[in-house]
Amino acid sequence: MPTKDDKDRRIAELERENAELRARVAELEKQVRDLLAQLGRNSLNSSLPPSRDNVEARKQRKKKAKGRRKRGGQKGHKRATRELLPPDEVVDHVPENCHRCAADLGGEDKDPERHQVIDLPPLKGHVTEHRYHTLGCTRCGAKTSACRGDEYKHGGFGPRLSALVCLLTGSYRMSKRNVKELLSDVLGINIALGTVSKIEARATDALAVAHREALAHIRSAPYVNMDETGWVERNAKAWLWVASTSQVAYYAIKSDRSSEVVIDILGEDFTGIVGNDRARAYLALEPVQRQVCWFHLGRNFQSKIELGGEAARFGEQMRAFERRLFKAHHLWRADDITHESFQRRMKMLRGEVLTALYAWQDHDVDGVGGMCRNLLGLEPAMWTFVKHPNVEPTNNVAEQDMRHPVIWRRSSFGTDRPRGSRFVERVLTVRQSLKKQGRRVFDFFAEFLSAVREGVSPPSLLPAT
């Protein structure tokens, strides 16, 4: 028969086992919450793009309420008309007789009605054949051949055709096979797939000058937006980085997502302000030199709301602060309030946000405390836009500059080698910078490649001051 000591030992064993099981259950419950949170990630509560949203997440997106206005142009709106182009051919239609009395008409209409019909001329490649003759000397019998000039070393395709290939692959994201078929169908030019790669390789070498020019502009800019997204090079994980201003976008493909890359792009002497998200790579910058994106913060707060409980209460409080911030910012941008009034509102809001972060920093349920402590460390970076009017509270500029390469990545699956990565980053830099400046991409490519062939200074990628 068990003694009292045996019962006490058994009770102690059961209590230890119960404590271990309770701890294990708590650990498993936390893992379940984390997994459910990962499954529930979408473009509304994380940095995932809208294209990654599932059906349920798309249903959650706010839809604009249907108004009473009919579709199309509204009464009183400014009419949009096609801009008239310089004509290549003019056909005059002159009336000969009066429509009322049939009398002969004379004179001249100084301002006739103009209607333009735009079409394409028959498209074909312009072929220049170089013939290198060999002649024999009547005096000594030696044979002399004409020297092959620069036209030979640059290959069998001129700068305009090379510019078109770069435009199709880099700006319109066409595959090499589709480019080959288009040139054959439209221009009657047969080109091998390998030749498309060679044209890209020559353009890559030529555009190195423009790429360095864009980097120098970024490093001297007073305000830059930065972002990064995943890339694939040689079936290995890589990262595509962008650093943007209002006029220039610089792209670079790197093997990692570290602080060293941030310093490598901006330079060790960079003195401007950087708009970004809360990625650890940007910890290389001092908080006063950063502007944390409030759209990213809003999605982080939304993720807490969806967890429920105390986390939801924190998230709702912070989202209310975010809405007040953007409302005041929009009023100031629309000149509905003065900059002084905007600054006063932000000073008051900043104090309330700081108080809330201090109050929540010890709540370690569902990561609320960790987020608060992180934001307290970055607190000056949340309000840089208040002191600097040209700084935006969001990182939209860089995110918009990432849309084109992200779509390209989804169809191309990245690059096979470093040479391909150099083509991607340089063509993207040129293409997006020209788009920002309202310049024609094809004309720049053609002029740039032509200048490089002729050994003269190529056009600048930077906007004219």
Buried (B, 14 or more C-beta within 10 A) or exposed (E): EEEEEEEEEEEEEEEEEEEEEEEEEEEEEEEEBEEEBEEBBBBBBBBBBEEEBEEEBEEEEEEEEEEEEEEEEEEEEEEEEEEEEEEEEEEEEEEEEEEEEEEEEEEEEEEEEEEEEEEEEEEEBEEEEEEEEEEEEEEEEEEEEEEEEEEEEBEEBBBBBBBBBBBBBBBEBBBBEEBBEBBEEEBEBEBEEEBBBBBBBBBBEBBEBBBBBBBEBBBBBEBBBBBBBEBBBEEEEBBBBBBBBEBBBBBBBBEEBBBEBBBEBBEEEBEBBBBBBBBEBBBBBEBEBBBBBBBBBBBBBBBBBBBEEBBBBBBEBBBEBBEBBBEBBEBBEEEEBEEEEBBEBBEEBBEEBBEBBEEBBEBEEBBBBEBBBBBBEBBBBBBBBBEEEEBBBBBBBBBBBBEBBBEBBEEBEBBBEEBBBBBBBBBBBBBBBBBBBEBEBBEBBBBBBBBBBEEEEBEEBBBEE
